[in-house]
Structures are given as C-alpha cells and as structure tokens.
Amino acid sequence: MKNYSNLQYISSGDTPEAHFDHIMQALQRGVNWVQLRIKNAPFSVTHDLALRVLELKQQYNFTFIINDSPILAKSVHADGVHLGLNDMPVTEARHLLGPNKIIGGTANTLSDVLKRTEEQCDYIGLGPFRHTETKNKLSPILGLGGYAHIIQQIKHIQHPPIFAIGGICAEDLPALRHIGIYGAAISKHIQMHFENEGHIETLKKLLHEN
C-alpha cells in the first residue's frame, strides 16, 4: 500500500478565483494534498486555474490531483486524477497518464470498493459520510455504520488506502480512524477554519491516532 497524506483538501468556491484563494489558504495552513474540483467550467478556465495552482509548488510541497479529467491532468502535468463512478474507466486513464501518476476512484458500496481494488486504483474515496452541499448528485449516505460494515468485509484482502469523504468534521475523525479508515478528504470544514492556523495540524494528528 502506498503511503499518502492522511488529509486531502478538496477545493470549492463560487468562482475559479475563489477556488484558487481557498487552495492557497489551505496550503498556507499546512495542507499537502490538494484536489482541484471545479464543476461546470469551460476546459480553458479549469486549465488556466490548474496551471496557477501548479505554480504554487514553487513555494509549497504538495500533491496536486485533478478531479474528473485525466485529459486535463495530463495536459498540465498534475500528479494525478480522481475519477468518479461515471468518469473515464481507470484502465483507460492509466493508459493515458502512465504508471507513475496517481489515480484515485470514488466508491459508495462494497461492490464499488472491490471494483476499484480490482482496477488497481491508488486510493479510494468512499462516501458520502453525511449530507454535503458541495456535491449535487449525492450517493446514498453511509454514516459510520456503513463505513464499518465495508471495512469489516475487506479487512482480509489487500486494498488501496480508503479516504472518507462527505461532510466530515474534526469530531468524526477519531471514530473513522478507529474502524480502519486511512484518511479523510475534506472541503468546507477546512475552509471554515482558515482563521485557526493550527487546525490543519489538529486534523492530521486526529487521523494518525489509533
């Protein structure tokens, strides 16, 4: 199993400029994994935004993932891509991006997790944990019990690191970690605490506790 940061920041905002501002603030607070997730924007706009984010690597050391689009990830030389259940197949994305890029995949059910494992995703984003306004078409909510059931079913097989996603707050992390979740992908909760300079480190510590 590859060793990744336990904490992923997923960008959100009403405009591309808001996405960039939030990403920059997250990096300033100590985030070292960023997923650019901007929906319904022209390719040229997202492409330009991705290039601006990549320029931040001159100042910050972080992993940069593009949501949904392997073509964009390849075009800007991002570190990888995160694929939803209805996006390009993982095998096709791997052929496009090559063996060294990170490919993550969304899952909502046990069968999704097994499929993503078979596809050899580098990590799995499993969720949603609870209702979240950052996603329009929400899959069935898992809750802690749903995660526990899936983790129990796969504990005897080798699988990629699993990140919880969907409305997660700091208070949820110890319980998620206890049942065997590798990490968490968080958006709004991180943005809500930008004024607290130590909050990212608190989240990281909670994800490393057993």
C-alpha positions as CSV (number, residue, x, y, z in Angstrom):
1,M,0.0,0.0,0.0
2,K,1.4,3.4,-1.0
3,N,2.0,5.9,1.8
4,Y,-0.1,9.1,1.2
5,S,-1.0,12.1,3.3
6,N,-3.9,11.2,5.5
7,L,-5.6,14.5,4.9
8,Q,-6.8,15.7,1.5
9,Y,-8.3,19.1,0.8
10,I,-10.9,19.3,-2.0
11,S,-11.3,22.7,-3.4
12,S,-14.7,24.5,-3.6
13,G,-15.8,28.0,-4.3
14,D,-18.3,30.0,-6.4
15,T,-15.7,31.2,-8.9
16,P,-12.3,30.0,-10.2
17,E,-10.7,32.8,-8.2
18,A,-12.4,31.6,-5.0
19,H,-11.0,28.1,-5.7
20,F,-7.5,29.5,-6.1
21,D,-7.8,31.6,-2.9
22,H,-9.1,28.7,-0.9
23,I,-6.3,26.4,-2.2
24,M,-3.7,29.0,-1.3
25,Q,-5.0,29.4,2.2
26,A,-5.2,25.7,2.7
27,L,-1.5,25.3,1.7
28,Q,-0.5,28.2,3.9
29,R,-2.2,26.4,6.8
30,G,-0.3,23.1,6.2
31,V,-2.3,21.1,3.7
32,N,-0.1,18.9,1.5
33,W,-2.6,17.2,-0.8
34,V,-5.0,19.3,-3.0
35,Q,-7.7,18.1,-5.3
36,L,-9.0,20.7,-7.7
37,R,-12.7,20.0,-8.0
38,I,-14.4,22.7,-10.1
39,K,-17.6,21.7,-11.9
40,N,-19.3,23.1,-15.0
41,A,-16.5,25.4,-16.0
42,P,-15.0,25.5,-19.6
43,F,-11.9,23.4,-20.1
44,S,-9.9,26.5,-20.8
45,V,-10.9,28.1,-17.5
46,T,-10.1,25.0,-15.5
47,H,-6.8,24.5,-17.4
48,D,-5.7,28.0,-16.6
49,L,-6.7,27.6,-13.0
50,A,-4.8,24.3,-12.7
51,L,-1.6,26.0,-14.1
52,R,-1.9,28.7,-11.5
53,V,-2.2,26.1,-8.7
54,L,0.8,24.2,-10.1
55,E,2.9,27.4,-9.8
56,L,2.3,27.2,-6.0
57,K,4.5,24.2,-6.0
58,Q,7.5,26.6,-6.2
59,Q,6.6,27.6,-2.7
60,Y,4.7,24.7,-1.2
61,N,5.4,20.9,-1.3
62,F,2.1,19.2,-2.1
63,T,0.4,16.6,-4.2
64,F,-1.9,18.0,-6.8
65,I,-4.8,16.0,-8.1
66,I,-7.4,17.0,-10.8
67,N,-11.0,15.9,-10.3
68,D,-12.7,14.0,-13.2
69,S,-10.5,14.8,-16.1
70,P,-7.4,12.7,-17.0
71,I,-7.0,14.8,-20.1
72,L,-6.6,17.9,-18.1
73,A,-4.3,16.1,-15.6
74,K,-2.1,15.0,-18.5
75,S,-2.2,18.4,-20.1
76,V,-0.9,20.3,-17.1
77,H,1.3,17.5,-15.7
78,A,-0.6,17.2,-12.5
79,D,0.3,14.5,-10.0
80,G,-2.8,12.5,-10.8
81,V,-6.6,12.4,-11.2
82,H,-9.6,11.4,-9.1
83,L,-12.3,9.6,-11.1
84,G,-16.0,9.4,-10.2
85,L,-18.0,6.3,-10.8
86,N,-19.2,7.6,-14.2
87,D,-15.9,9.1,-15.4
88,M,-13.3,7.6,-17.7
89,P,-12.5,4.0,-16.8
90,V,-9.4,3.6,-14.6
91,T,-7.7,1.3,-17.1
92,E,-8.1,3.9,-19.8
93,A,-6.9,6.7,-17.5
94,R,-3.9,4.6,-16.6
95,H,-3.0,4.1,-20.3
96,L,-3.3,7.9,-20.8
97,L,-1.4,9.0,-17.8
98,G,1.2,6.3,-17.4
99,P,2.3,4.1,-14.5
100,N,3.6,6.8,-12.2
101,K,0.6,9.1,-11.9
102,I,-1.8,8.8,-9.0
103,I,-5.3,7.6,-9.9
104,G,-8.0,7.7,-7.2
105,G,-11.5,6.5,-7.5
106,T,-14.9,7.2,-5.9
107,A,-16.8,4.4,-4.2
108,N,-20.2,4.2,-2.4
109,T,-20.7,0.5,-1.9
110,L,-18.8,-2.7,-1.1
111,S,-19.0,-3.7,-4.7
112,D,-17.6,-0.3,-5.7
113,V,-14.7,-0.8,-3.4
114,L,-14.0,-4.3,-4.7
115,K,-14.2,-2.9,-8.3
116,R,-11.8,-0.1,-7.5
117,T,-9.4,-2.5,-5.9
118,E,-9.5,-4.8,-9.0
119,E,-8.9,-1.8,-11.2
120,Q,-5.8,-1.1,-9.1
121,C,-6.7,2.4,-8.1
122,D,-4.0,4.1,-5.9
123,Y,-6.6,5.2,-3.4
124,I,-10.4,5.1,-2.9
125,G,-12.6,8.0,-1.8
126,L,-15.5,6.2,0.0
127,G,-18.6,8.2,0.8
128,P,-20.5,10.2,1.5
129,F,-20.3,10.1,5.3
130,R,-23.2,12.5,5.7
131,H,-25.1,15.1,3.5
132,T,-22.8,17.7,1.9
133,E,-23.7,20.7,-0.2
134,T,-20.5,20.5,-2.2
135,K,-22.0,17.7,-4.4
136,N,-25.2,17.9,-6.4
137,K,-25.9,14.3,-7.2
138,L,-25.3,12.6,-3.8
139,S,-25.0,8.8,-3.5
140,P,-26.7,7.1,-0.5
141,I,-25.2,8.3,2.8
142,L,-23.1,5.7,4.6
143,G,-22.6,7.0,8.1
144,L,-20.2,5.4,10.5
145,G,-22.1,2.1,10.4
146,G,-21.8,1.9,6.6
147,Y,-18.1,2.5,6.7
148,A,-17.6,-0.1,9.5
149,H,-19.5,-2.7,7.5
150,I,-17.5,-2.2,4.3
151,I,-14.1,-2.1,6.2
152,Q,-15.0,-5.3,8.0
153,Q,-15.8,-7.0,4.7
154,I,-12.4,-6.1,3.1
155,K,-10.1,-6.4,6.1
156,H,-8.7,-9.7,4.9
157,I,-7.9,-8.5,1.3
158,Q,-5.2,-6.1,0.1
159,H,-6.8,-2.9,-0.9
160,P,-5.8,0.7,-1.6
161,P,-5.9,3.4,1.1
162,I,-9.5,4.4,1.8
163,F,-10.4,8.0,2.5
164,A,-13.7,9.0,4.0
165,I,-15.5,11.9,2.2
166,G,-18.6,13.9,2.5
167,G,-19.4,16.5,5.2
168,I,-16.7,15.3,7.6
169,C,-15.7,17.4,10.6
170,A,-12.8,17.1,13.1
171,E,-15.1,15.4,15.6
172,D,-15.7,12.5,13.2
173,L,-12.1,11.6,12.6
174,P,-11.2,9.5,15.7
175,A,-14.2,7.2,15.1
176,L,-13.4,6.9,11.4
177,R,-9.7,6.2,12.2
178,H,-10.7,3.6,14.8
179,I,-12.7,1.5,12.3
180,G,-9.8,1.4,9.9
181,I,-10.3,4.4,7.5
182,Y,-6.9,5.5,6.2
183,G,-7.7,9.2,5.9
184,A,-10.2,11.9,5.1
185,A,-11.0,14.2,2.1
186,I,-12.4,17.4,3.5
187,S,-13.6,20.7,1.8
188,K,-15.9,23.1,3.7
189,H,-14.8,22.2,7.2
190,I,-11.2,23.1,6.3
191,Q,-12.4,26.4,4.7
192,M,-14.5,27.2,7.8
193,H,-11.4,27.1,10.0
194,F,-8.9,29.1,7.9
195,E,-8.7,31.6,10.7
196,N,-7.4,28.9,13.1
197,E,-3.8,28.5,12.0
198,G,-3.4,25.2,14.0
199,H,-6.5,23.5,12.7
200,I,-4.8,21.5,9.9
201,E,-2.3,20.1,12.2
202,T,-5.1,19.1,14.6
203,L,-6.8,17.3,11.8
204,K,-3.6,15.5,10.9
205,K,-3.0,14.4,14.5
206,L,-6.5,13.1,14.8
207,L,-6.0,11.0,11.6
208,H,-2.8,9.5,13.0
209,E,-4.4,8.4,16.3
210,N,-5.5,4.8,16.6
